[in-house]
Amino acid sequence: MTNPDIFDRRLRALRRDRMMGGFADHDFLYGAMLEELLDRLADVRRDLPEALVVGCPDDSAKAALERMGKRVACIDPGFLAARQAGGGVQGDEDALPFADDSFDLILACGTLDSVNDLPGALILMRRILRPDGLLLAAFAGAGTLPRLRAALMTGEGDRPGQHIHPQVDVRSAGDLLGRAGFAMPVADGDMLTVRYGDMLRLMHDLRGMGAGNALGSHPPALRRDVLAAAMAHFAEAADPDGRTAEQIGVIYLSGWKPDASQAKPARRGSATISLAEALKRKN
């Protein structure tokens, strides 16, 4: 018996396709995550010539990697997003259509927060990496959109629908990375603050970046009275300048496919001197 999907795959792809016409007006979150991932990649002293970009709402990631001399393939849940990537593939991260040991680098930016099987997606990414290949990923996680969540719950009263996607925290993401078989797994997070004059503008940005509700449960559309109450609650949290601060928690992951050439942690108890003795020698 298989578990039902959390996210509607067809609706998720549709959300991605609908953003394509005006994504450049709503790309601030993707741009911030991609910039951080590229900064981290710049610290890596290996060529990693064959790269896969997971999530390609524009060509910025592909272009940046090509400037580094890499050969780049792209995959996106949306058909139009994949097509604009210059022959990219449409597909979901938990059903990657690539052979094992195909890539030296995977750069996954902005989509793993809405994949149905995140553990399975990470396992597949590890499999399609070559030995000593690197995964770098960024996606929205725990702590995202608390003001919007509270406003919608207040507006709907005793029977709130689930309009905000479930969120993974940093610790759980790191555990999943390790359980997926990555060596040297690292998970850390950042909190971005964005400010809005009204709630509708925030919702417009979310739709424009392809982050609208894609839950399989299909919560009912917001009634006018519910929306008005939610907007009023959102406005009550505004700063003196009339703008409300909203937060987006971003999770960053990195991990290597195991390889015999990688440094191994020392066997516990194998040290020949104590830490105290080592510190004495340094002094």
C-alpha positions as CSV (number, residue, x, y, z in Angstrom):
1,M,0.0,0.0,0.0
2,T,1.5,3.3,-1.0
3,N,0.9,6.6,0.9
4,P,-1.1,9.2,-0.9
5,D,0.8,12.2,-2.3
6,I,1.0,15.3,-0.1
7,F,1.3,17.5,-3.2
8,D,-0.7,17.3,-6.4
9,R,2.0,16.7,-9.0
10,R,-0.2,18.0,-11.9
11,L,-1.1,21.2,-9.9
12,R,2.6,21.6,-8.9
13,A,3.7,21.5,-12.5
14,L,0.9,23.9,-13.4
15,R,2.0,26.4,-10.8
16,R,5.5,26.3,-12.2
17,D,4.3,26.8,-15.7
18,R,2.1,29.7,-14.8
19,M,4.9,31.6,-13.2
20,M,7.0,31.6,-16.4
21,G,5.6,34.7,-18.0
22,G,6.6,37.1,-15.2
23,F,9.0,35.3,-12.9
24,A,11.6,38.0,-13.2
25,D,9.3,40.3,-11.2
26,H,9.2,37.8,-8.3
27,D,12.6,36.1,-8.4
28,F,14.1,37.7,-5.2
29,L,13.9,34.4,-3.2
30,Y,15.3,32.2,-5.9
31,G,18.0,34.8,-6.6
32,A,19.1,34.9,-2.9
33,M,19.2,31.1,-2.6
34,L,21.1,30.7,-5.9
35,E,23.7,33.3,-5.0
36,E,24.4,31.5,-1.7
37,L,24.7,28.2,-3.4
38,L,27.1,29.6,-6.0
39,D,29.2,31.2,-3.3
40,R,29.5,27.8,-1.6
41,L,30.4,26.1,-4.8
42,A,33.2,28.7,-5.4
43,D,34.9,27.3,-2.2
44,V,35.0,23.8,-3.7
45,R,38.4,23.0,-5.2
46,R,37.3,20.4,-7.6
47,D,36.3,20.7,-11.3
48,L,32.9,18.8,-11.1
49,P,32.5,19.1,-14.9
50,E,29.1,17.5,-15.4
51,A,26.3,19.3,-13.5
52,L,22.5,19.0,-13.1
53,V,20.3,21.9,-12.2
54,V,17.1,20.9,-10.4
55,G,14.6,23.8,-10.6
56,C,15.1,26.2,-13.5
57,P,12.6,29.0,-13.5
58,D,15.1,31.0,-15.5
59,D,18.5,30.4,-17.1
60,S,20.6,32.0,-14.3
61,A,21.8,28.8,-12.7
62,K,22.6,27.1,-16.0
63,A,24.4,30.2,-17.3
64,A,26.5,30.6,-14.1
65,L,27.6,27.0,-14.2
66,E,28.5,27.2,-17.9
67,R,30.6,30.2,-17.2
68,M,32.6,27.9,-14.9
69,G,33.2,25.6,-17.8
70,K,30.7,22.9,-16.7
71,R,28.3,21.0,-19.0
72,V,24.9,21.5,-17.6
73,A,21.6,19.6,-17.8
74,C,18.3,20.9,-16.3
75,I,15.2,19.4,-14.8
76,D,12.1,21.1,-13.5
77,P,8.6,20.0,-12.4
78,G,7.1,22.4,-14.9
79,F,7.1,21.7,-18.7
80,L,7.6,25.4,-19.7
81,A,10.4,25.9,-17.2
82,A,12.2,22.8,-18.4
83,R,11.7,23.9,-22.1
84,Q,13.1,27.4,-21.5
85,A,16.2,25.8,-20.0
86,G,17.4,24.8,-23.5
87,G,16.3,21.2,-23.8
88,G,15.7,20.6,-20.1
89,V,13.7,17.6,-18.8
90,Q,10.3,17.8,-17.1
91,G,10.2,15.6,-14.0
92,D,9.8,15.3,-10.3
93,E,12.8,15.1,-7.9
94,D,11.6,11.9,-6.4
95,A,11.4,10.3,-9.9
96,L,14.6,11.5,-11.6
97,P,15.0,10.0,-15.1
98,F,18.8,9.8,-15.1
99,A,21.1,6.8,-14.8
100,D,23.3,6.2,-11.8
101,D,26.7,7.9,-11.8
102,S,25.7,10.5,-14.4
103,F,26.7,13.8,-12.7
104,D,29.6,15.3,-10.7
105,L,27.4,18.1,-9.3
106,I,23.7,18.6,-8.5
107,L,22.5,22.1,-7.7
108,A,18.9,22.0,-6.5
109,C,17.4,25.4,-5.9
110,G,14.0,26.2,-4.7
111,T,11.9,23.1,-5.3
112,L,12.6,20.5,-2.6
113,D,10.0,22.1,-0.2
114,S,7.2,20.8,-2.3
115,V,8.4,17.3,-3.4
116,N,6.3,14.4,-2.2
117,D,9.1,12.1,-1.2
118,L,12.0,14.2,0.1
119,P,13.9,11.2,1.5
120,G,13.5,9.4,-1.8
121,A,14.5,12.4,-3.8
122,L,17.8,12.7,-1.8
123,I,18.5,9.0,-2.3
124,L,18.0,9.4,-6.1
125,M,20.3,12.4,-6.1
126,R,23.0,10.5,-4.4
127,R,22.6,7.6,-6.8
128,I,22.9,9.7,-10.0
129,L,26.0,11.5,-8.6
130,R,29.3,10.0,-9.5
131,P,31.5,8.9,-6.6
132,D,32.8,12.0,-4.8
133,G,30.1,14.1,-6.5
134,L,28.5,17.0,-4.7
135,L,24.9,18.0,-3.9
136,L,24.1,21.6,-3.1
137,A,20.5,22.4,-2.3
138,A,18.4,25.3,-1.0
139,F,14.7,25.4,-0.3
140,A,12.2,27.1,2.0
141,G,11.8,25.4,5.4
142,A,10.5,25.8,8.9
143,G,9.7,29.3,10.0
144,T,8.4,30.4,6.6
145,L,5.4,32.7,6.3
146,P,4.3,32.9,10.0
147,R,2.4,36.1,9.5
148,L,0.5,34.8,6.5
149,R,-0.3,31.5,8.3
150,A,-1.6,33.4,11.4
151,A,-3.7,35.7,9.3
152,L,-5.3,32.9,7.3
153,M,-6.0,30.9,10.5
154,T,-7.6,34.0,12.1
155,G,-9.7,34.7,9.1
156,E,-11.1,31.2,8.9
157,G,-11.8,30.9,12.6
158,D,-12.7,27.5,14.0
159,R,-12.2,25.5,10.8
160,P,-9.0,26.7,9.2
161,G,-7.9,25.0,6.0
162,Q,-4.3,24.1,5.3
163,H,-3.1,26.8,2.9
164,I,0.6,26.8,3.8
165,H,2.8,23.8,2.8
166,P,4.2,21.6,5.6
167,Q,7.8,22.6,6.4
168,V,11.0,20.7,7.2
169,D,13.4,22.1,9.8
170,V,17.1,22.2,9.6
171,R,17.8,19.3,11.9
172,S,15.4,17.0,10.1
173,A,16.8,18.0,6.8
174,G,20.3,17.2,7.9
175,D,19.2,13.8,9.3
176,L,17.5,13.0,5.9
177,L,20.7,13.9,4.1
178,G,22.8,11.5,6.2
179,R,20.2,8.7,6.0
180,A,20.2,9.1,2.2
181,G,23.8,8.0,2.2
182,F,25.7,11.3,1.8
183,A,29.1,11.7,3.2
184,M,30.0,14.8,5.2
185,P,26.4,16.0,5.3
186,V,25.9,19.6,6.3
187,A,22.6,21.4,6.9
188,D,22.2,25.0,8.0
189,G,19.7,27.7,7.7
190,D,19.0,31.4,7.2
191,M,16.0,33.6,7.9
192,L,15.1,36.2,5.2
193,T,12.8,39.1,6.1
194,V,10.6,40.7,3.5
195,R,8.2,43.6,4.1
196,Y,4.8,44.1,2.5
197,G,2.2,46.9,2.5
198,D,-0.6,44.4,2.3
199,M,-1.2,40.7,2.3
200,L,-2.4,40.5,-1.2
201,R,1.0,41.7,-2.5
202,L,2.7,38.9,-0.6
203,M,0.2,36.3,-2.1
204,H,0.9,37.8,-5.5
205,D,4.6,37.3,-5.1
206,L,4.1,33.7,-4.0
207,R,2.1,32.9,-7.1
208,G,4.6,34.7,-9.2
209,M,7.5,32.6,-8.0
210,G,5.5,29.3,-8.4
211,A,5.0,28.9,-4.7
212,G,1.2,28.8,-4.6
213,N,-0.7,26.1,-2.8
214,A,-0.1,22.7,-4.5
215,L,-1.4,20.5,-1.7
216,G,-3.3,17.4,-2.8
217,S,-6.0,18.1,-0.1
218,H,-7.2,21.1,-2.3
219,P,-8.3,23.4,0.5
220,P,-11.4,25.5,-0.5
221,A,-10.9,28.9,-2.0
222,L,-10.9,31.8,0.5
223,R,-14.3,33.5,0.8
224,R,-14.4,37.3,0.6
225,D,-15.2,37.7,4.3
226,V,-12.3,35.3,5.3
227,L,-9.9,37.2,3.0
228,A,-10.9,40.5,4.5
229,A,-10.4,39.3,8.1
230,A,-7.1,37.8,7.2
231,M,-5.9,41.0,5.5
232,A,-7.0,43.0,8.6
233,H,-5.0,40.7,10.9
234,F,-1.9,40.9,8.6
235,A,-2.2,44.7,8.7
236,E,-2.4,44.8,12.5
237,A,1.2,43.5,12.6
238,A,2.5,46.3,10.5
239,D,5.4,48.5,11.6
240,P,4.9,52.3,11.9
241,D,5.6,52.7,8.2
242,G,2.6,50.6,7.4
243,R,4.5,47.6,6.1
244,T,4.4,44.1,7.7
245,A,7.5,42.0,8.1
246,E,7.2,38.5,6.9
247,Q,9.9,35.8,7.2
248,I,11.1,33.0,5.0
249,G,13.3,30.3,6.5
250,V,15.8,28.9,4.0
251,I,17.5,25.6,4.5
252,Y,20.9,24.9,2.8
253,L,22.2,21.3,2.3
254,S,25.5,20.0,1.1
255,G,26.7,16.4,0.9
256,W,29.1,14.2,-1.1
257,K,28.6,10.9,-2.6
258,P,30.9,8.5,-0.8
259,D,34.2,7.6,-2.4
260,A,37.2,5.6,-1.2
261,S,39.4,8.7,-1.7
262,Q,37.5,10.8,0.9
263,A,39.0,11.4,4.3
264,K,37.6,9.1,6.9
265,P,36.9,10.1,10.5
266,A,39.4,8.7,13.0
267,R,38.2,5.5,14.8
268,R,36.9,6.4,18.2
269,G,39.6,5.8,20.8
270,S,42.4,5.6,18.3
271,A,44.1,8.8,19.4
272,T,47.6,8.3,20.9
273,I,47.5,11.4,23.1
274,S,44.7,13.2,25.0
275,L,43.1,16.4,23.9
276,A,44.5,18.1,27.0
277,E,48.0,16.9,26.1
278,A,47.6,18.2,22.5
279,L,46.5,21.6,23.8
280,K,49.6,21.7,26.1
281,R,51.9,21.0,23.1
282,K,50.3,23.8,21.2
283,N,50.9,26.2,24.0
